[in-house]
Amino acid sequence: MKLKFNLTTQIVVALVLGCVVGMLLQGNEEIATTYIQPIGTIFLNLLKFIVVPLVLISIVVGLISMKDISALGRLGLRTLIYFMATTLVAVVLGLAVSTLLKDFFPIVDINVGQKTCDVDHIDFISQIVDFFPCNAIEPISKNLMMQVIVIALFVGLAIVKVGEKAKPFAELLISLNEVTIAILGFIMRLAPVGVFCLLCPVVAENGSMIFGSYAVLLGVDYLCFFLHAIVVYALCVWLIGKIRPFHFFHKMFPAMMFAFSSDSSLATLPVTTQCCKDLGVRSGIGNFVLPLGATINMDGVAIYLGVTAVFIAKCCGIDLTFSQYAAIAFSSTIASIGTPGIPGGSLALMAMVFASGGIPVEGVAIAAGIDRLVDMGRTTMSITGDASCAVIMENMERRSEAKSLETTV
């Protein structure tokens, strides 16, 4: 009898094998990085190749299916409010828990004269300006996802506005969407292999750090991730989305495991989309909420920035004041919106958060040492938040549609 395993089981098996083989290869990391990691990189490149057309076309098709600009405006406003609210809660949680546990943080010597980390200066206004494209080609060629989303919104709204005359173009995009999904299906068959090849080198190179001086910092980060998931997301999907938390996390498990191994919310987007469909989220809502969330909703990053700020302040002997906490909370919330959905995307923004709280920017170099290990957890947290929003928006839209129908009758 031939055994068949579904994608979830295959990904979990690959995850476990990646950890086991990675631990066995400690001391011989070059084997993992030279021969195993390139295969994972190929898989990740394939996902990145399909993500831009998937996001661009799926958002447009989602808008076409809604056929109501007022409903889109309502959905967009509710989505942004939810993302901002959960992100603010996330950074406050990270600051609160890390402050309560800061006495357990290891003492790491930071010599600001020796440790440096090159980071780009980023400010909030520049982030907002960069959301809007100056041409239609560059965002697609350079994977500038927020600009891709803006283009998709304009195209989708224009098709809905034009109506019948735009029908041939709309049908072409719907057909392209089906082709894109088929290509994605081919790529996803390689997911277990990709997961193994991405995770194995990480464990081989960083396994000792997990049990070393950074263990407490990693533990606090993951404790905050866990608390945010079981308190904020679970309560939201239960009370507002009307879905049992256990059912939600069970259906989201494949996407969470994939996000953990790939540490890219954009690469995980196809899996997240499928999991949300299994939770009853219609394509019109999922195709709008999830790409937007993968670009601007980074609750995991918000938690990480708060925890790391307290950690580096402790290393520098800085007792943070209330005003510094407030500055860190605000800047972390804003910074998380602009974090690229790719591995290591938060390091460039950490300098802005440190500067706002009066913490030496050189501390970014210390945080970079374990960024990859934390990135897996915060990416998992972020895509789970995107899915919780999609579930909630689905329920709210159904209720709004039901009320509109009752009013019409």
Helices and strands as residue ranges (DSSP letters): H 7-24, H 29-31, I 32-36, H 37-66, H 69-100, G 102-104, H 124-130, H 138-141, H 145-162, G 163-166, H 167-188, H 191-211, H 215-227, I 228-233, H 234-239, H 245-262, H 265-278, H 283-296, H 299-315, H 322-337, H 347-356, H 363-368, H 371-408
